Amino acid sequence: MNRSKSTQKAFTALFLAVFVPAFSTPAFAAINGQEVSANLSGKAQDRGQSALTELRRAAVTGNSDAQRKLGERYATGRGLQHKNYAQAAAWLIIARRGSNSHQHGTSATLSKLQEKMTTAQIAEAWNQVGLLYATGQARKDGQTRVDHWFRKAARAGNADAQYNLGLRYQQGSGRVRSNALAVRYFLDAAAQGEPRALDALRSMAKSGDGEAETALGWLYANGKGVTRDYTKAYSWWHKAAGQSDPVAQVNLGALYESGSGVDRDYTEAAHWYRKAAELRDTAAQVKIGMIYTSGRGVARNYHAAADWFKKAVRDGDTEAMVKLGDLYANGLGTRKNPAQAATLYAQAAERGNADGQEALGSLLAQGQVVAQNKVRAAVLFILAKTGGNAKALQSLTELRTTLSPEQLARAQRRADMWRTVHLVRRASNGDLMAFEDLRKMASNGVTGAQVAVGTLYNAGVLMVRDYKEAAAWYLRAAAQGSANAYRNLADLYKTGQGVKKNHVKQLQYLMLAAAGGNRQASAQAADLKWKMTPREIAEAKSQVNGLEVAQATR
């Protein structure tokens, strides 16, 4: 039997064990191990079990209406001791992809369910959809959708999905067989305490897989999923380093440099950093550059440090950008070039490096090399402080005394917008932690974040498009005068999605957006007026004036 069929059978066995208990046995009057409510008795209980059993059988054969009804059962807990939102959502997602006769109702139910679920429950729902596809229960798409759903759940931090995906990559049951990707997902899962993933890594490591050895070393060094033990970390990394694994070599160097699990030995640290750097490992190139800068374990050599930093910069490493910038700023190992230093700091800052943000902010605050811009400097110090730079708080405190309250507020808004943009990029790719961070910012009154959260709900970044929730966030941003929120609300009032269709409201928000400089909104408002009565237009203008007065008096 080939591995693909073997793996499919394994997943089928898992599905049957977890999702399809023995309904016919009185001791297991349950679905997925949940006992039917004790207040059912006698024939009524038997009928309830029979109905659930038949519904389950129909659902797993691909009947979309049965899948929808089963999802609704899990959502309400009817016939079960407990509700199970993750399973409910999984079945509703499957049902939506089928051809059931209640598509609109399924979406509405899923939308309401989404409002009650945590991001962890949503991730678990995605994982369960993957399991349903893996076991052949969603017959429309078959195996082609398995990795998609496991990957969504894994990206959202679901340890079970990470393990499942690692297993598929290890055994080649998906489109690709890759030990490297298997180790990556097993590591993510094991770091969260998933014992099966830890066992899988140990098995691979014992068979001589260098990447698995490196992963185990990382777990022991960081105390993730296991008790922290630098001696064991050293042992696994030393084995992997012997196989020329550059990551293990860098980590060995770090142990020698810090004296963790071994006697501190800068010469040995430099040895391992150099070996990894020669294998073109970017982190190692930065480390050996820093060793040459400090002169620990080697003779201090700024020229050699600059050469290694340049190699890492070419690969886009932001730490190397800052380190090389420092050398240019002070003329160490290279001709002094403050302008080049500023350019490198700016490149690192744009990519989110807190040290680069603090360094560029200092230049802007002092007007050195670049034109003085204290507001922009404050923006960078705020971002650097959030990113953990130790100097940023003091720099910001000193700068505050030279800025007006209006300038400080403008700097905070710009910093918030920068963070919003970067969080939106991550959330759009399925990072639910980024979505949660964005929602926290929105709840704290950050206007741009409110618009972004509304847009993500509008786009269906979770399980289903939620126009009602999108409208709620747009309205909160609109109350603070956001032109983007006005424009988005006009679209919702035009289509009646999330709000009641209303041309007067549509015109109101188009006019507000146009007043905020949106040319497209201005043109659309002009077109809409042709379709409206003078009374309706006057009403829209009155509402605009009322909102503007309310905002002015806040």
C-alpha positions in Angstrom: 0.0 0.0 0.0 1.4 3.4 -0.9 1.9 6.2 1.6 -0.9 8.3 0.3 -3.5 5.6 0.7 -2.1 4.7 4.1 -2.3 8.3 5.3 -5.8 8.7 4.0 -6.8 5.6 5.9 -5.2 7.0 9.0 -7.1 10.3 8.7 -10.3 8.3 8.1 -9.7 6.3 11.3 -9.1 9.5 13.2 -12.3 11.0 11.8 -14.4 8.0 12.8 -12.9 8.0 16.2 -13.4 11.7 16.9 -16.4 12.6 14.8 -18.6 9.5 14.5 -19.2 7.8 17.8 -21.3 4.6 18.0 -24.7 6.2 18.1 -26.5 2.8 18.2 -24.8 1.9 21.5 -26.9 3.2 24.5 -23.6 4.1 26.4 -22.7 6.6 23.7 -25.9 8.6 23.1 -23.8 11.4 21.6 -22.3 13.2 18.6 -18.5 13.6 18.9 -18.5 12.3 22.5 -21.2 14.8 23.7 -24.0 13.0 25.6 -27.6 13.8 24.7 -29.3 15.9 27.3 -30.3 13.9 30.3 -33.8 15.2 30.3 -34.6 13.2 27.2 -35.9 9.8 28.2 -37.3 6.6 26.9 -38.7 6.7 23.4 -38.1 10.4 23.0 -34.4 9.9 23.6 -34.3 7.0 21.1 -36.1 9.1 18.5 -33.6 12.0 19.2 -30.7 9.6 18.7 -32.1 8.2 15.6 -32.7 11.6 14.1 -29.2 12.7 14.9 -27.8 9.5 13.5 -29.7 9.8 10.2 -28.7 13.5 10.0 -25.1 12.6 10.5 -25.1 9.9 7.9 -26.7 12.2 5.4 -24.1 14.9 6.2 -21.1 12.7 5.8 -22.3 11.5 2.4 -22.3 15.0 1.1 -25.9 16.1 1.5 -25.5 19.9 1.8 -28.9 20.5 3.5 -28.1 17.8 6.1 -24.7 19.5 6.7 -26.4 22.8 7.2 -28.9 21.3 9.7 -26.1 19.5 11.6 -24.2 22.7 11.8 -27.3 24.4 13.2 -27.6 21.6 15.8 -24.1 22.2 17.0 -24.6 25.9 17.1 -27.7 25.7 19.2 -26.8 22.6 21.2 -30.2 21.1 20.4 -30.0 17.4 21.2 -26.5 17.8 22.7 -25.3 18.5 26.2 -23.1 21.4 25.0 -22.9 23.7 22.0 -19.8 23.3 19.8 -19.2 26.4 17.7 -16.2 25.1 16.0 -17.9 22.0 14.7 -21.0 24.0 13.9 -19.0 26.4 11.8 -17.1 23.6 10.1 -20.3 21.9 8.9 -21.8 25.3 7.8 -18.7 26.1 5.8 -18.9 22.8 4.1 -22.6 23.3 3.4 -22.0 26.7 1.9 -19.7 25.2 -0.7 -22.4 22.7 -1.7 -25.6 23.2 -3.6 -28.1 23.3 -0.7 -31.4 25.0 -1.1 -30.7 27.4 1.8 -27.5 29.1 0.8 -28.6 32.5 2.0 -29.8 31.1 5.3 -26.6 29.1 5.8 -24.5 32.3 5.3 -26.7 34.2 7.7 -26.4 31.5 10.4 -22.7 31.4 9.9 -22.5 35.1 10.2 -24.4 35.1 13.5 -22.2 32.3 14.7 -19.0 34.1 13.8 -20.0 37.0 16.1 -20.0 34.6 19.1 -16.7 32.8 18.3 -13.2 33.6 19.4 -10.4 33.6 16.9 -9.2 30.3 18.4 -12.6 28.7 17.8 -12.5 30.0 14.2 -9.1 28.5 13.7 -10.3 25.2 15.1 -13.3 25.3 12.7 -10.9 25.6 9.8 -8.9 22.7 11.1 -12.1 20.6 11.4 -13.0 21.5 7.8 -9.6 20.2 6.8 -10.3 16.9 8.6 -13.7 16.6 6.9 -12.0 17.0 3.5 -9.1 14.7 4.5 -11.5 11.9 5.3 -13.5 12.3 2.1 -16.6 13.7 3.8 -16.8 16.8 1.6 -16.9 15.0 -1.7 -17.3 18.0 -4.0 -13.6 19.0 -3.6 -12.1 15.8 -2.3 -8.4 15.9 -1.4 -7.6 19.1 -3.3 -8.9 21.3 -0.4 -7.3 19.6 2.5 -4.1 21.5 2.7 -5.9 24.8 2.1 -7.9 24.5 5.2 -5.2 23.0 7.4 -2.9 25.8 6.2 -5.5 28.5 7.1 -5.8 27.0 10.6 -2.1 26.5 11.0 -1.4 30.1 10.0 -3.9 31.2 12.7 -2.0 29.3 15.3 -4.0 26.1 15.6 -1.6 23.4 16.9 -3.7 20.5 15.8 -3.8 21.8 12.2 0.0 22.4 12.3 0.5 18.8 13.3 -1.9 17.6 10.6 -0.2 19.6 8.0 3.3 18.4 9.1 2.1 14.8 8.9 0.8 15.4 5.3 4.1 16.9 4.2 6.1 14.1 5.9 4.1 11.3 4.3 3.5 13.0 1.0 -0.3 12.6 1.2 -0.8 16.1 -0.2 0.6 17.5 -3.4 4.2 17.8 -2.0 6.4 15.6 0.1 8.8 17.7 2.1 10.6 16.8 5.4 11.7 20.5 5.7 8.1 21.7 5.7 7.0 18.8 7.9 9.7 19.9 10.5 8.5 23.5 10.2 4.9 22.6 11.1 5.8 20.0 13.7 8.0 22.6 15.4 5.1 25.2 15.5 2.8 22.6 17.0 5.3 21.2 19.5 6.1 24.7 20.7 2.5 24.9 21.7 2.7 21.7 23.6 1.3 19.3 21.0 2.8 15.9 22.1 2.3 14.1 18.8 4.3 16.8 17.0 7.1 16.5 19.6 7.1 12.7 19.1 7.3 13.2 15.4 10.3 15.5 15.7 12.1 13.1 18.0 11.5 10.2 15.6 12.8 12.2 12.7 15.8 13.4 14.7 16.7 9.9 15.8 16.7 8.8 12.2 19.3 11.5 11.5 17.2 14.4 10.0 19.3 17.5 10.6 16.5 19.9 10.5 14.5 17.9 13.1 17.6 17.9 15.3 17.8 21.6 15.0 14.1 22.0 15.8 14.5 19.9 18.9 17.4 22.0 20.0 15.4 25.1 19.7 12.6 23.7 21.8 15.0 22.7 24.6 16.8 26.1 24.4 13.6 28.1 24.7 11.6 25.8 27.0 8.7 25.5 24.5 6.8 22.2 24.9 9.6 20.8 27.0 11.5 21.8 30.1 14.3 24.3 29.2 17.6 22.3 29.0 20.6 24.0 27.4 22.6 20.7 27.6 20.1 18.9 25.5 19.8 21.9 23.2 23.6 21.7 22.7 23.5 18.0 22.1 20.9 18.2 19.3 22.5 21.3 17.7 25.9 19.7 17.7 24.6 16.7 15.9 22.9 18.9 13.3 25.9 21.2 13.0 27.9 18.1 12.1 25.6 17.7 9.1 26.4 21.3 8.0 23.0 22.7 9.1 23.8 26.4 9.3 20.9 27.2 11.7 22.3 24.7 14.2 25.8 26.1 13.7 24.5 29.7 14.5 22.7 28.4 17.5 25.8 26.6 18.8 27.7 29.8 18.4 25.1 31.6 20.4 25.5 29.0 23.2 29.2 29.5 23.3 28.9 33.3 23.2 26.4 33.4 26.1 27.8 30.5 28.1 24.5 28.7 28.1 24.9 24.9 28.7 28.7 25.2 27.9 31.6 27.3 29.2 31.7 30.7 27.5 34.1 30.6 24.7 34.1 33.5 22.2 36.7 31.8 20.0 34.5 28.8 19.6 31.5 31.0 19.0 33.3 32.8 16.2 34.2 29.4 14.7 30.6 28.3 14.4 29.4 31.7 13.3 32.0 31.7 10.5 31.1 28.2 9.4 27.4 29.1 9.1 28.2 32.5 7.4 30.3 30.7 4.8 27.1 28.7 4.0 25.4 32.0 3.3 23.3 32.0 6.4 22.2 35.6 6.9 21.8 35.5 10.7 25.4 34.0 10.9 26.7 36.8 8.7 25.3 39.4 11.1 26.7 37.5 14.1 30.2 37.1 12.7 30.1 40.8 11.7 29.3 41.7 15.3 32.1 39.4 16.6 34.6 41.3 14.4 33.1 44.6 15.7 33.5 43.6 19.3 36.9 41.9 18.9 35.7 39.0 21.1 37.2 35.7 20.0 38.9 37.3 17.0 41.1 40.4 16.5 38.8 43.4 16.1 38.4 44.1 12.3 35.9 46.7 11.2 36.7 46.0 7.5 35.8 42.3 7.9 32.6 43.3 9.9 31.5 45.7 7.1 32.0 43.0 4.5 29.8 40.5 6.4 27.2 43.1 7.1 27.0 44.1 3.4 26.4 40.4 2.5 23.5 40.2 4.9 22.1 43.6 3.7 22.0 42.2 0.2 19.7 39.5 1.5 17.4 42.1 3.2 18.4 41.6 6.8 17.3 44.7 8.8 19.7 44.2 11.7 22.6 44.2 9.3 21.3 47.4 7.8 21.4 49.1 11.2 24.9 47.7 12.0 26.3 48.7 8.7 24.7 52.1 9.1 26.5 52.5 12.4 29.9 51.8 10.7 29.2 54.3 7.9 28.1 56.9 10.5 31.3 56.6 12.4 33.7 55.8 9.6 34.7 52.4 10.9 35.8 49.8 8.4 34.6 52.1 5.6 34.8 55.7 4.5 32.6 57.9 6.8 29.3 58.4 5.0 26.5 59.8 7.2 24.1 60.0 4.2 24.5 56.3 3.5 24.0 55.6 7.2 20.7 57.5 7.1 19.6 55.5 4.0 20.3 52.2 5.7 18.5 53.3 8.9 15.5 54.4 6.8 15.4 51.0 5.0 15.5 49.1 8.3 12.9 51.5 9.8 10.5 51.0 6.9 10.7 47.2 7.4 9.8 47.5 11.1 13.2 47.3 12.7 12.9 49.2 16.0 16.7 50.0 16.2 16.5 51.5 12.7 13.5 53.5 13.7 15.2 54.9 16.8 18.4 55.7 14.9 16.6 57.5 12.0 14.4 59.3 14.6 17.5 60.7 16.3 18.9 62.1 13.0 15.5 63.7 12.2 15.2 65.2 15.7 18.6 66.7 15.6 18.6 67.7 11.9 21.8 65.8 11.3 22.4 64.7 7.7 18.7 64.9 7.0 16.4 67.9 7.3 15.0 68.3 10.8 11.5 67.0 11.2 10.5 66.6 14.9 7.0 65.2 14.2 8.4 62.4 12.0 11.0 61.8 14.6 8.3 61.4 17.2 6.5 58.9 15.0 9.6 56.8 14.7 10.3 57.0 18.5 6.7 55.8 19.2 7.1 52.9 16.8 10.5 52.0 18.2 9.2 52.1 21.7 6.4 49.7 20.7 8.9 47.5 19.0 11.0 47.2 22.2 13.9 49.7 21.6 15.3 50.6 25.1 16.5 54.1 24.0 13.2 55.2 22.3 11.3 56.1 25.5 14.0 58.5 26.7 14.4 60.0 23.2 10.6 60.5 23.0 10.4 62.0 26.5 13.1 64.5 25.6 11.4 65.4 22.3 8.0 65.9 23.8 9.1 69.0 25.6 9.8 70.7 22.2 6.5 69.7 20.5 3.0 71.2 20.8 0.0 69.0 21.8 -1.2 69.2 18.2 2.1 68.0 16.9 2.2 65.1 19.4 -1.3 64.1 18.4 -0.4 64.2 14.7 2.7 62.0 15.4 0.5 59.5 17.3 -2.0 59.3 14.5 0.8 58.7 11.9 2.3 56.0 14.1 -1.1 54.4 14.5 -1.6 54.4 10.8 1.8 52.8 10.2 0.9 50.0 12.6 -2.5 49.6 11.1 -1.1 49.2 7.6 1.3 46.5 8.7 -1.3 44.7 10.8 -3.8 44.7 7.8 -1.2 43.1 5.6 -0.8 40.2 8.1 -4.5 39.9 8.9 -5.3 39.8 5.2 -3.1 36.7 5.0 -5.0 34.9 7.7 -3.0 36.0 10.7 -5.7 36.1 13.4 -3.4 37.4 16.0 -2.8 40.5 13.8 -6.6 40.8 13.4 -7.0 40.7 17.2 -4.3 43.4 17.6 -6.0 45.5 15.0 -9.4 45.1 16.7 -7.9 46.2 20.0 -6.6 49.3 18.4 -10.0 50.0 16.9 -11.7 49.5 20.2 -9.3 52.1 21.7 -10.6 54.6 19.2 -7.9 54.5 16.5 -9.9 55.7 13.4 -7.8 54.0 10.7 -7.9 50.7 12.6 -11.7 51.0 12.8 -12.0 51.5 9.0 -9.5 48.6 8.5 -11.5 46.2 10.8 -14.7 47.1 9.0 -13.0 46.4 5.7 -11.7 43.1 6.8 -15.2 42.1 8.0 -16.6 43.3 4.7 -14.0 41.2 2.8 -14.8 38.0 4.8 -11.3 37.6 6.3 -12.8 35.3 9.0 -15.4 32.8 7.9 -18.0 34.8 6.1 -18.6 38.4 5.0 -20.2 40.3 7.9 -21.7 43.5 6.5 -23.4 44.3 9.8 -20.2 44.2 11.7 -18.5 46.2 8.9 -21.1 48.9 9.1 -20.8 49.1 12.9 -17.0 49.8 12.6 -17.4 52.2 9.7 -20.0 54.1 11.8 -17.6 54.4 14.7 -14.9 55.7 12.3 -17.4 58.1 10.6 -18.2 59.6 14.0 -14.6 60.7 14.1 -14.7 62.2 10.7 -13.1 59.5 8.6 -13.6 60.2 4.8 -12.8 56.6 4.1 -15.5 55.4 6.4 -18.0 57.8 4.8 -17.2 56.4 1.4 -17.6 52.8 2.6 -20.9 53.5 4.4 -22.3 55.1 1.2 -21.6 51.8 -0.6 -23.4 49.8 2.1 -26.4 52.1 2.1 -26.5 51.8 -1.7 -26.7 48.0 -1.7 -28.5 47.5 1.7 -25.7 45.2 3.0 -25.5 45.4 6.8 -27.8 48.3 6.9 -31.3 49.1 5.4 -31.0 50.4 1.9 -31.4 54.2 2.0 -30.5 56.6 -0.8 -30.7 59.6 1.5 -28.1 58.1 3.8 -26.1 57.1 0.7 -26.1 60.7 -0.5 -25.3 62.0 3.0 -22.1 59.9 3.2 -21.1 60.6 -0.3 -21.3 64.3 0.4 -19.3 64.0 3.5 -16.6 61.9 1.7 -16.5 64.5 -1.1 -16.0 67.2 1.4 -13.1 65.2 2.7 -11.5 65.3 -0.7 -12.8 62.1 -2.3 -13.3 63.0 -6.0 -15.0 59.8 -6.9 -17.6 60.4 -4.1 -18.2 63.9 -5.5 -19.0 62.5 -8.9 -21.2 59.8 -7.5 -23.1 62.2 -5.4 -23.8 64.4 -8.4 -25.1 61.3 -10.3 -27.3 60.2 -7.4 -29.0 63.6 -7.0 -30.5 63.2 -10.5 -32.4 60.2 -9.2 -33.7 61.9 -6.0 -36.4 64.3 -5.1 -35.5 67.9 -3.9 -36.9 66.9 -0.5 -34.6 63.9 -0.2 -31.6 66.0 -1.2 -32.5 68.6 1.3 -32.8 65.9 4.0 -29.4 64.5 3.2 -27.9 68.0 3.3 -29.6 68.6 6.7 -28.1 65.3 8.1 -24.6 66.3 6.8 -24.9 69.7 8.5 -26.1 68.1 11.7 -23.2 65.6 11.8 -20.6 68.3 11.0 -21.9 70.4 14.0 -21.9 67.4 16.3 -18.3 66.6 15.3 -17.2 70.2 15.8 -18.6 70.3 19.3 -17.0 67.1 20.5 
